[in-house]
């Protein structure tokens, strides 16, 4: 039986009941379809696609056009999950006008249910403007990959009292600005627990311990399709790259030896028709 469409009130209700929200990334139709049918609550079309799909060295080169292209594909495979589009670098930082316009493109062209943007106090005005335009917004605090250079690299954030207080304050400001959920990335588990208890909106953790209201992972990390590195916080449930590599090698060998295709994989023409040729 088909699931009902996941909504913002339902996500808030999951938090209220003390249950957990599940979220994964998807960048195309087949991946989104598989996880949607598996029962995932939320799907994030993350700008992580720049690294795991497009082969960039970071997320920074990803454009709005690339994000919308992949969001449209994921949308076609999503029936019930709540679909979130990730605002890429410089699609919202320069001005409030850019932020609202690009968020609108995500909704209108990409077909997503909400947008996500990284940052705290520095993006509050953008988050509020997007919300005021009628577009649901997800916040993102802690390690924000688009700002990794400024943060000194891909490091755990909020490890000292001053930094922790700033992240807590930013979470409250994002909530006040209208964000209906906040992703917490690479922060100490106790800090994530404090934030989760202080805000009324669901928190989604990635490398933020077990006490967030939900969890998200980059799918290519958890299924073993990204070979540059595996983050400490990412559990690898299967190593698909090994299985796919084995299948590719077997195919190559069979074609080289003439073992594939066989008669079973071929189309037959009747002998009487063949004789007429």
C-alpha positions in Angstrom: 0.0 0.0 0.0 1.3 3.5 -0.9 2.5 5.7 1.9 1.0 9.1 2.5 3.1 12.1 1.6 5.4 13.1 4.4 4.6 16.7 5.5 6.2 19.3 7.8 3.5 18.7 10.5 4.2 15.0 10.4 7.9 15.6 10.8 7.2 17.8 13.8 4.9 15.1 15.2 7.6 12.5 14.9 9.8 14.8 17.2 6.9 15.3 19.6 6.4 11.6 20.0 10.1 11.0 20.6 10.5 8.9 17.4 13.3 9.3 14.9 13.3 10.9 11.4 15.3 9.2 8.6 17.0 11.1 5.8 19.4 10.2 3.0 20.8 11.9 -0.1 19.7 11.1 -3.6 20.7 12.7 -6.9 18.7 10.8 -9.5 15.5 8.9 -10.3 16.5 5.3 -9.5 18.2 6.1 -6.1 15.3 8.3 -5.0 12.8 5.7 -6.0 14.5 2.9 -4.2 14.8 4.8 -0.9 11.3 6.2 -1.2 9.8 2.7 -1.6 12.0 1.6 1.3 10.2 4.1 3.6 12.6 7.0 4.0 11.1 10.1 5.6 13.2 12.7 3.9 15.4 12.9 0.8 18.1 15.6 0.4 19.4 16.4 -3.0 22.6 17.6 -1.5 25.3 19.7 -3.1 27.5 16.7 -2.1 26.6 15.5 -5.6 29.5 17.7 -6.7 31.9 15.3 -5.2 30.2 11.9 -5.3 28.5 12.2 -8.7 30.2 14.9 -10.7 33.8 14.3 -9.5 34.6 17.8 -8.2 37.2 18.2 -5.5 34.6 20.0 -3.3 31.0 21.2 -3.3 31.9 24.8 -4.3 31.8 24.4 -8.1 28.2 23.1 -8.0 25.8 25.4 -9.8 22.0 26.1 -9.5 21.4 24.6 -12.9 23.2 21.4 -11.8 21.2 21.2 -8.6 17.9 21.7 -10.3 18.8 19.1 -13.0 19.4 16.5 -10.3 16.5 17.6 -8.1 14.1 17.2 -11.1 15.4 13.6 -11.5 15.1 12.7 -7.8 11.6 14.3 -7.8 10.4 11.8 -10.5 11.4 8.9 -8.2 9.9 10.4 -5.0 6.2 9.8 -4.1 6.0 9.9 -0.3 9.3 11.2 1.1 9.8 14.9 1.8 12.2 16.3 -0.8 14.7 19.0 0.1 16.9 20.9 -2.3 20.3 22.0 -1.2 21.1 25.7 -2.0 24.6 25.6 -3.6 27.5 27.9 -2.9 26.8 31.6 -3.8 23.2 30.9 -4.6 22.1 32.8 -1.4 25.1 34.4 0.2 25.4 37.5 -2.0 22.0 39.0 -1.4 18.5 38.4 -0.1 17.2 38.8 -3.6 19.4 36.0 -4.9 18.4 33.8 -2.0 14.6 34.2 -2.7 15.0 33.9 -6.4 17.1 30.7 -6.3 14.9 29.1 -3.6 11.9 29.8 -5.9 13.7 28.1 -8.8 14.2 25.0 -6.6 10.5 24.9 -5.9 9.2 25.8 -9.3 11.7 24.0 -11.6 13.1 21.3 -9.3 9.8 20.4 -7.6 11.2 20.1 -4.1 9.2 20.5 -0.9 11.8 22.7 0.8 15.3 24.2 0.5 18.3 24.0 2.8 21.0 26.6 3.3 24.1 26.6 5.4 25.1 29.0 8.2 23.9 30.8 11.2 23.7 34.5 12.0 25.1 35.5 8.6 22.2 33.9 6.7 19.3 34.7 9.1 18.0 37.5 6.8 18.1 35.1 3.8 16.4 32.3 5.7 13.6 34.7 6.9 13.1 36.2 3.4 12.8 32.7 1.9 10.3 31.7 4.6 8.3 34.9 4.1 8.1 34.1 0.4 6.2 30.9 1.3 9.1 28.5 0.9 9.9 26.0 3.7 13.5 26.2 4.9 15.9 23.8 6.5 18.9 25.2 8.4 22.4 23.7 8.6 24.8 24.4 11.5 28.2 23.0 12.7 30.5 21.9 9.9 29.2 23.7 6.9 31.1 22.3 3.9 30.6 25.4 1.8 32.5 27.3 4.5 35.1 24.6 5.2 38.0 26.8 4.2 37.0 29.5 6.6 36.5 26.9 9.3 40.0 25.5 8.9 39.0 22.4 7.0 36.6 19.5 7.6 36.8 19.6 11.4 34.4 19.0 14.3 32.8 22.3 15.3 31.6 23.6 18.7 34.2 21.9 20.8 34.8 24.8 23.2 32.3 26.7 25.2 32.3 29.9 23.1 31.8 28.1 19.9 29.1 25.9 21.4 27.2 28.9 22.7 27.4 30.5 19.2 25.9 27.3 17.6 23.1 27.2 20.2 22.3 30.8 19.6 22.4 30.3 15.8 20.0 27.4 16.1 17.5 29.5 18.1 17.8 32.3 15.5 17.2 30.0 12.6 14.1 28.6 14.3 12.9 32.2 14.9 13.5 33.0 11.3 11.2 30.2 10.2 13.3 27.1 9.7 11.2 24.1 10.3 14.2 21.8 10.8 17.9 22.2 11.4 20.8 19.8 10.3 23.6 19.6 12.8 26.9 18.4 11.3 30.0 17.3 13.0 29.4 18.7 16.5 29.9 17.0 19.9 27.0 14.7 20.8 26.3 16.5 24.1 26.0 19.8 22.3 23.6 18.3 19.7 21.5 16.9 22.6 21.4 20.4 24.2 20.3 22.0 20.9 17.7 19.3 20.3 16.2 20.0 23.7 16.3 23.8 23.3 14.6 24.1 19.9 11.0 23.0 19.1 11.8 22.1 15.5 13.3 18.7 14.5 17.1 18.4 14.4 18.8 16.1 11.9 22.2 14.9 12.8 25.2 13.9 10.7 28.2 13.1 12.9 26.3 14.7 15.8 25.5 11.7 18.0 22.4 9.7 18.7 20.2 12.3 20.5 19.1 14.4 17.4 15.5 14.0 16.3 16.8 12.3 13.1 19.8 11.2 11.1 21.1 11.9 7.6 24.0 10.3 5.6 25.4 10.8 2.2 24.1 7.7 0.5 27.3 7.1 -1.5 29.2 6.9 1.8 26.8 4.4 3.4 26.6 2.1 0.4 30.3 2.2 -0.5 30.2 4.1 -3.8 32.6 6.9 -2.9 36.2 5.8 -2.6 38.1 8.9 -1.7 37.4 8.6 2.0 34.8 7.4 4.4 33.9 9.9 7.2 34.1 8.6 10.7 30.4 9.2 11.3 29.3 7.2 8.2 28.5 3.6 8.7 29.1 1.6 5.5 26.2 -0.9 5.3 27.4 -2.4 2.0 30.4 -2.1 -0.4 28.6 -1.7 -3.7 31.8 -0.5 -5.5 33.3 -3.9 -5.0 30.2 -5.8 -6.2 29.8 -3.5 -9.2 33.5 -3.8 -10.1 33.2 -7.6 -9.9 30.2 -7.5 -12.2 32.0 -5.2 -14.7 35.1 -7.5 -14.8 32.9 -10.6 -15.3 31.1 -8.9 -18.2 34.3 -7.8 -19.8 35.8 -11.3 -19.6 32.6 -12.9 -21.0 32.5 -10.6 -24.0 36.2 -11.0 -24.7 35.8 -14.8 -24.7 32.6 -14.8 -26.7 30.6 -16.2 -23.8 28.1 -13.3 -23.9 25.6 -12.8 -25.4 24.2 -16.3 -25.7 21.2 -17.5 -27.7 19.1 -16.7 -24.6 20.0 -13.0 -25.0 19.4 -12.9 -28.8 16.4 -12.4 -31.0 15.4 -15.1 -33.5 14.3 -14.7 -37.1 12.2 -17.5 -38.6 14.1 -19.6 -41.1 11.6 -19.0 -43.9 11.9 -15.3 -43.5 15.7 -15.5 -43.4 15.7 -17.3 -46.7 13.8 -14.5 -48.3 16.5 -12.0 -47.5 
